[in-house]
Amino acid sequence: MKQIRRENHLARTDRAALDSVLDAAAVGTLATVVDGLPWAVPMLYARDGDRILLHGSTGAGALRHVAAGAPAAFCVTLLDGMVVADTLFESTANYRSAVVRGNLTAIDAGDAAYALDLLSDSLIPGRSSEVRSSTKKELAATLAIALPIEPEGWTVKIRDAPPPRPETNADLGSWAGVVPLRTVAGDPVPAPWVGADVDVPESVLRLVKGT
Amino acid sequence: MKQIRRENHLARTDRAALDSVLDAAAVGTLATVVDGLPWAVPMLYARDGDRILLHGSTGAGALRHVAAGAPAAFCVTLLDGMVVADTLFESTANYRSAVVRGNLTAIDAGDAAYALDLLSDSLIPGRSSEVRSSTKKELAATLAIALPIEPEGWTVKIRDAPPPRPETNADLGSWAGVVPLRTVAGDPVPAPWVGADVDVPESVLRLVKGT
């Protein structure tokens, strides 16, 4: 199998490509350095223009190491297909990935409500308008951090192609191709206390339809 | 939205849980430290008993920083559902995640064929028996590295539950629940040079059926 970043021609340098990859996923891996060692944690996120909002609670063990100003790399990957070549060596994956590098910044307490709404609406479109506003207590327990997207601070790789053509004609007779992979939503599962007569909200219907 | 690792009771300490998470995904994020800064890259991988095989080519820019012995953290995340609570604050995600920490090790040239077969069969079950053996040239261009799974060197978190029950009865009347997410394979797409009469191999049929 080919290492998925081997092919350098897959790199994309247009900002629109970065935004499309970031906007297509909901979870990424935040990597930072703690006591000289690599540290990684999965995080829900949303892009807010030129920054990535990462969300936690002030009690989150996952974030206790992450101070404002800490250097970080945030990696998002969407696996779009397995690429089945005529050899193991040429087999690989179709994927979209982005790595954004920069220094984490804190989000002001005054922006916490905005950040929470934006993150929620990114993950469940329209959800923030269906529920009550967050309370001061909730916002105080919310720790939002941001990673700025800087002009030279990111890389995007996209592979979306069939396997390489075999070099020898003898191998042209065997099957080769791509098995596409995608994420789909199943039917919404109501919580145990929710009655059968309660309508599923628009935001949830939209989420199910959109995947 | 709750930061997805906030709830510490989600941590699992049984090795079977780690293996099940690692074996359920095909791509993860390798994080390491380069010149004191965090560095992250998505990589295809497979678990081989007590180690994770990560695969590249010797020309891979992605791996030029990764020396044998380098400290690393490898993070795998499966997003299993969006958890829609009655408040934004309590909304979160169902997921499975694993982080394995340790020092990368090189794989001997003599083990490269084994590693390539195992990785291929992990991603496309049974594929290695359908194609010719890898050539010496291919194996020489293959750089397999491994991350050992050590007893204290990993963490697993699994959330698989409805949203928290509302604290006030007034909120019990609104919908809350989970939108399950899963990855599915589409119909295999043959490469442009593959004739319509060429059978799709068993490994590919198995992959499509298994997802």
HADDOCK unambig.tbl for C-alpha pairs under 7 A between the chains (distance, minus, plus):
assign (segid A and resid 1 and name CA) (segid B and resid 116 and name CA) 6.58 0.50 0.50
assign (segid A and resid 1 and name CA) (segid B and resid 120 and name CA) 6.15 0.50 0.50
assign (segid A and resid 2 and name CA) (segid B and resid 56 and name CA) 5.91 0.50 0.50
assign (segid A and resid 2 and name CA) (segid B and resid 57 and name CA) 6.61 0.50 0.50
assign (segid A and resid 3 and name CA) (segid B and resid 43 and name CA) 6.83 0.50 0.50
assign (segid A and resid 3 and name CA) (segid B and resid 44 and name CA) 6.88 0.50 0.50
assign (segid A and resid 3 and name CA) (segid B and resid 55 and name CA) 5.42 0.50 0.50
assign (segid A and resid 3 and name CA) (segid B and resid 56 and name CA) 3.83 0.50 0.50
assign (segid A and resid 3 and name CA) (segid B and resid 57 and name CA) 6.03 0.50 0.50
assign (segid A and resid 4 and name CA) (segid B and resid 43 and name CA) 6.34 0.50 0.50
assign (segid A and resid 4 and name CA) (segid B and resid 44 and name CA) 6.87 0.50 0.50
assign (segid A and resid 5 and name CA) (segid B and resid 60 and name CA) 6.89 0.50 0.50
assign (segid A and resid 5 and name CA) (segid B and resid 62 and name CA) 6.23 0.50 0.50
assign (segid A and resid 6 and name CA) (segid B and resid 57 and name CA) 6.80 0.50 0.50
assign (segid A and resid 6 and name CA) (segid B and resid 60 and name CA) 4.77 0.50 0.50
assign (segid A and resid 6 and name CA) (segid B and resid 61 and name CA) 6.68 0.50 0.50
assign (segid A and resid 29 and name CA) (segid B and resid 29 and name CA) 6.87 0.50 0.50
assign (segid A and resid 31 and name CA) (segid B and resid 31 and name CA) 6.14 0.50 0.50
assign (segid A and resid 31 and name CA) (segid B and resid 38 and name CA) 6.07 0.50 0.50
assign (segid A and resid 31 and name CA) (segid B and resid 40 and name CA) 6.69 0.50 0.50
assign (segid A and resid 32 and name CA) (segid B and resid 38 and name CA) 5.03 0.50 0.50
assign (segid A and resid 33 and name CA) (segid B and resid 33 and name CA) 6.96 0.50 0.50
assign (segid A and resid 33 and name CA) (segid B and resid 37 and name CA) 6.79 0.50 0.50
assign (segid A and resid 33 and name CA) (segid B and resid 38 and name CA) 5.76 0.50 0.50
assign (segid A and resid 36 and name CA) (segid B and resid 36 and name CA) 6.94 0.50 0.50
assign (segid A and resid 37 and name CA) (segid B and resid 33 and name CA) 6.79 0.50 0.50
assign (segid A and resid 37 and name CA) (segid B and resid 71 and name CA) 6.56 0.50 0.50
assign (segid A and resid 38 and name CA) (segid B and resid 31 and name CA) 6.08 0.50 0.50
assign (segid A and resid 38 and name CA) (segid B and resid 32 and name CA) 5.03 0.50 0.50
assign (segid A and resid 38 and name CA) (segid B and resid 33 and name CA) 5.75 0.50 0.50
assign (segid A and resid 38 and name CA) (segid B and resid 38 and name CA) 6.57 0.50 0.50
assign (segid A and resid 38 and name CA) (segid B and resid 71 and name CA) 6.87 0.50 0.50
assign (segid A and resid 38 and name CA) (segid B and resid 72 and name CA) 5.77 0.50 0.50
assign (segid A and resid 38 and name CA) (segid B and resid 73 and name CA) 5.93 0.50 0.50
assign (segid A and resid 39 and name CA) (segid B and resid 73 and name CA) 6.16 0.50 0.50
assign (segid A and resid 40 and name CA) (segid B and resid 31 and name CA) 6.69 0.50 0.50
assign (segid A and resid 40 and name CA) (segid B and resid 73 and name CA) 6.25 0.50 0.50
assign (segid A and resid 40 and name CA) (segid B and resid 75 and name CA) 6.45 0.50 0.50
assign (segid A and resid 41 and name CA) (segid B and resid 75 and name CA) 6.90 0.50 0.50
assign (segid A and resid 42 and name CA) (segid B and resid 77 and name CA) 6.63 0.50 0.50
assign (segid A and resid 43 and name CA) (segid B and resid 3 and name CA) 6.81 0.50 0.50
assign (segid A and resid 43 and name CA) (segid B and resid 4 and name CA) 6.33 0.50 0.50
assign (segid A and resid 44 and name CA) (segid B and resid 3 and name CA) 6.89 0.50 0.50
assign (segid A and resid 44 and name CA) (segid B and resid 4 and name CA) 6.87 0.50 0.50
assign (segid A and resid 55 and name CA) (segid B and resid 3 and name CA) 5.46 0.50 0.50
assign (segid A and resid 56 and name CA) (segid B and resid 2 and name CA) 5.87 0.50 0.50
assign (segid A and resid 56 and name CA) (segid B and resid 3 and name CA) 3.82 0.50 0.50
assign (segid A and resid 57 and name CA) (segid B and resid 2 and name CA) 6.55 0.50 0.50
assign (segid A and resid 57 and name CA) (segid B and resid 3 and name CA) 6.01 0.50 0.50
assign (segid A and resid 57 and name CA) (segid B and resid 6 and name CA) 6.85 0.50 0.50
assign (segid A and resid 60 and name CA) (segid B and resid 5 and name CA) 6.86 0.50 0.50
assign (segid A and resid 60 and name CA) (segid B and resid 6 and name CA) 4.73 0.50 0.50
assign (segid A and resid 61 and name CA) (segid B and resid 6 and name CA) 6.65 0.50 0.50
assign (segid A and resid 62 and name CA) (segid B and resid 5 and name CA) 6.24 0.50 0.50
assign (segid A and resid 71 and name CA) (segid B and resid 37 and name CA) 6.54 0.50 0.50
assign (segid A and resid 71 and name CA) (segid B and resid 38 and name CA) 6.86 0.50 0.50
assign (segid A and resid 72 and name CA) (segid B and resid 38 and name CA) 5.76 0.50 0.50
assign (segid A and resid 73 and name CA) (segid B and resid 38 and name CA) 5.92 0.50 0.50
assign (segid A and resid 73 and name CA) (segid B and resid 39 and name CA) 6.16 0.50 0.50
assign (segid A and resid 73 and name CA) (segid B and resid 40 and name CA) 6.25 0.50 0.50
assign (segid A and resid 75 and name CA) (segid B and resid 40 and name CA) 6.46 0.50 0.50
assign (segid A and resid 75 and name CA) (segid B and resid 41 and name CA) 6.90 0.50 0.50
assign (segid A and resid 77 and name CA) (segid B and resid 42 and name CA) 6.64 0.50 0.50
assign (segid A and resid 86 and name CA) (segid B and resid 131 and name CA) 6.57 0.50 0.50
assign (segid A and resid 87 and name CA) (segid B and resid 131 and name CA) 6.00 0.50 0.50
assign (segid A and resid 87 and name CA) (segid B and resid 132 and name CA) 6.85 0.50 0.50
assign (segid A and resid 88 and name CA) (segid B and resid 120 and name CA) 6.48 0.50 0.50
assign (segid A and resid 88 and name CA) (segid B and resid 128 and name CA) 6.97 0.50 0.50
assign (segid A and resid 88 and name CA) (segid B and resid 134 and name CA) 6.98 0.50 0.50
assign (segid A and resid 89 and name CA) (segid B and resid 134 and name CA) 6.94 0.50 0.50
assign (segid A and resid 89 and name CA) (segid B and resid 138 and name CA) 6.47 0.50 0.50
assign (segid A and resid 116 and name CA) (segid B and resid 1 and name CA) 6.62 0.50 0.50
assign (segid A and resid 120 and name CA) (segid B and resid 1 and name CA) 6.19 0.50 0.50
assign (segid A and resid 120 and name CA) (segid B and resid 88 and name CA) 6.49 0.50 0.50
assign (segid A and resid 128 and name CA) (segid B and resid 88 and name CA) 6.97 0.50 0.50
assign (segid A and resid 131 and name CA) (segid B and resid 86 and name CA) 6.58 0.50 0.50
assign (segid A and resid 131 and name CA) (segid B and resid 87 and name CA) 6.01 0.50 0.50
assign (segid A and resid 132 and name CA) (segid B and resid 87 and name CA) 6.86 0.50 0.50
assign (segid A and resid 134 and name CA) (segid B and resid 88 and name CA) 6.98 0.50 0.50
assign (segid A and resid 134 and name CA) (segid B and resid 89 and name CA) 6.94 0.50 0.50
assign (segid A and resid 138 and name CA) (segid B and resid 89 and name CA) 6.46 0.50 0.50
assign (segid A and resid 162 and name CA) (segid B and resid 191 and name CA) 5.59 0.50 0.50
assign (segid A and resid 163 and name CA) (segid B and resid 191 and name CA) 6.90 0.50 0.50
assign (segid A and resid 172 and name CA) (segid B and resid 194 and name CA) 6.98 0.50 0.50
assign (segid A and resid 173 and name CA) (segid B and resid 194 and name CA) 6.94 0.50 0.50
assign (segid A and resid 174 and name CA) (segid B and resid 198 and name CA) 6.70 0.50 0.50
assign (segid A and resid 175 and name CA) (segid B and resid 190 and name CA) 6.94 0.50 0.50
assign (segid A and resid 175 and name CA) (segid B and resid 194 and name CA) 6.10 0.50 0.50
assign (segid A and resid 175 and name CA) (segid B and resid 198 and name CA) 6.01 0.50 0.50
assign (segid A and resid 175 and name CA) (segid B and resid 199 and name CA) 6.68 0.50 0.50
assign (segid A and resid 175 and name CA) (segid B and resid 200 and name CA) 6.04 0.50 0.50
assign (segid A and resid 175 and name CA) (segid B and resid 201 and name CA) 6.91 0.50 0.50
assign (segid A and resid 176 and name CA) (segid B and resid 190 and name CA) 5.86 0.50 0.50
assign (segid A and resid 176 and name CA) (segid B and resid 191 and name CA) 5.66 0.50 0.50
assign (segid A and resid 176 and name CA) (segid B and resid 194 and name CA) 6.86 0.50 0.50
assign (segid A and resid 177 and name CA) (segid B and resid 188 and name CA) 6.85 0.50 0.50
assign (segid A and resid 177 and name CA) (segid B and resid 189 and name CA) 5.43 0.50 0.50
assign (segid A and resid 177 and name CA) (segid B and resid 190 and name CA) 4.18 0.50 0.50
assign (segid A and resid 177 and name CA) (segid B and resid 191 and name CA) 4.47 0.50 0.50
assign (segid A and resid 178 and name CA) (segid B and resid 188 and name CA) 5.70 0.50 0.50
assign (segid A and resid 178 and name CA) (segid B and resid 189 and name CA) 5.14 0.50 0.50
assign (segid A and resid 178 and name CA) (segid B and resid 190 and name CA) 6.48 0.50 0.50
assign (segid A and resid 179 and name CA) (segid B and resid 185 and name CA) 6.44 0.50 0.50
assign (segid A and resid 179 and name CA) (segid B and resid 186 and name CA) 6.45 0.50 0.50
assign (segid A and resid 179 and name CA) (segid B and resid 187 and name CA) 6.63 0.50 0.50
assign (segid A and resid 179 and name CA) (segid B and resid 188 and name CA) 4.55 0.50 0.50
assign (segid A and resid 179 and name CA) (segid B and resid 189 and name CA) 6.32 0.50 0.50
assign (segid A and resid 180 and name CA) (segid B and resid 185 and name CA) 5.53 0.50 0.50
assign (segid A and resid 180 and name CA) (segid B and resid 186 and name CA) 5.19 0.50 0.50
assign (segid A and resid 180 and name CA) (segid B and resid 188 and name CA) 6.70 0.50 0.50
assign (segid A and resid 181 and name CA) (segid B and resid 183 and name CA) 6.52 0.50 0.50
assign (segid A and resid 181 and name CA) (segid B and resid 184 and name CA) 5.63 0.50 0.50
assign (segid A and resid 181 and name CA) (segid B and resid 185 and name CA) 4.47 0.50 0.50
assign (segid A and resid 181 and name CA) (segid B and resid 186 and name CA) 6.17 0.50 0.50
assign (segid A and resid 182 and name CA) (segid B and resid 183 and name CA) 5.39 0.50 0.50
assign (segid A and resid 182 and name CA) (segid B and resid 184 and name CA) 5.54 0.50 0.50
assign (segid A and resid 182 and name CA) (segid B and resid 185 and name CA) 6.49 0.50 0.50
assign (segid A and resid 183 and name CA) (segid B and resid 181 and name CA) 6.50 0.50 0.50
assign (segid A and resid 183 and name CA) (segid B and resid 182 and name CA) 5.39 0.50 0.50
assign (segid A and resid 183 and name CA) (segid B and resid 183 and name CA) 4.31 0.50 0.50
assign (segid A and resid 183 and name CA) (segid B and resid 184 and name CA) 6.24 0.50 0.50
assign (segid A and resid 184 and name CA) (segid B and resid 181 and name CA) 5.61 0.50 0.50
assign (segid A and resid 184 and name CA) (segid B and resid 182 and name CA) 5.53 0.50 0.50
assign (segid A and resid 184 and name CA) (segid B and resid 183 and name CA) 6.24 0.50 0.50
assign (segid A and resid 185 and name CA) (segid B and resid 179 and name CA) 6.44 0.50 0.50
assign (segid A and resid 185 and name CA) (segid B and resid 180 and name CA) 5.52 0.50 0.50
assign (segid A and resid 185 and name CA) (segid B and resid 181 and name CA) 4.46 0.50 0.50
assign (segid A and resid 185 and name CA) (segid B and resid 182 and name CA) 6.49 0.50 0.50
assign (segid A and resid 186 and name CA) (segid B and resid 179 and name CA) 6.46 0.50 0.50
assign (segid A and resid 186 and name CA) (segid B and resid 180 and name CA) 5.19 0.50 0.50
assign (segid A and resid 186 and name CA) (segid B and resid 181 and name CA) 6.18 0.50 0.50
assign (segid A and resid 187 and name CA) (segid B and resid 179 and name CA) 6.63 0.50 0.50
assign (segid A and resid 188 and name CA) (segid B and resid 177 and name CA) 6.84 0.50 0.50
assign (segid A and resid 188 and name CA) (segid B and resid 178 and name CA) 5.69 0.50 0.50
assign (segid A and resid 188 and name CA) (segid B and resid 179 and name CA) 4.53 0.50 0.50
assign (segid A and resid 188 and name CA) (segid B and resid 180 and name CA) 6.70 0.50 0.50
assign (segid A and resid 189 and name CA) (segid B and resid 177 and name CA) 5.43 0.50 0.50
assign (segid A and resid 189 and name CA) (segid B and resid 178 and name CA) 5.12 0.50 0.50
assign (segid A and resid 189 and name CA) (segid B and resid 179 and name CA) 6.31 0.50 0.50
assign (segid A and resid 190 and name CA) (segid B and resid 175 and name CA) 6.95 0.50 0.50
assign (segid A and resid 190 and name CA) (segid B and resid 176 and name CA) 5.85 0.50 0.50
assign (segid A and resid 190 and name CA) (segid B and resid 177 and name CA) 4.17 0.50 0.50
assign (segid A and resid 190 and name CA) (segid B and resid 178 and name CA) 6.47 0.50 0.50
assign (segid A and resid 191 and name CA) (segid B and resid 162 and name CA) 5.58 0.50 0.50
assign (segid A and resid 191 and name CA) (segid B and resid 163 and name CA) 6.88 0.50 0.50
assign (segid A and resid 191 and name CA) (segid B and resid 176 and name CA) 5.67 0.50 0.50
assign (segid A and resid 191 and name CA) (segid B and resid 177 and name CA) 4.48 0.50 0.50
assign (segid A and resid 194 and name CA) (segid B and resid 172 and name CA) 6.96 0.50 0.50
assign (segid A and resid 194 and name CA) (segid B and resid 173 and name CA) 6.93 0.50 0.50
assign (segid A and resid 194 and name CA) (segid B and resid 175 and name CA) 6.12 0.50 0.50
assign (segid A and resid 194 and name CA) (segid B and resid 176 and name CA) 6.87 0.50 0.50
assign (segid A and resid 198 and name CA) (segid B and resid 174 and name CA) 6.69 0.50 0.50
assign (segid A and resid 198 and name CA) (segid B and resid 175 and name CA) 6.00 0.50 0.50
assign (segid A and resid 199 and name CA) (segid B and resid 175 and name CA) 6.67 0.50 0.50
assign (segid A and resid 200 and name CA) (segid B and resid 175 and name CA) 6.04 0.50 0.50
assign (segid A and resid 201 and name CA) (segid B and resid 175 and name CA) 6.91 0.50 0.50
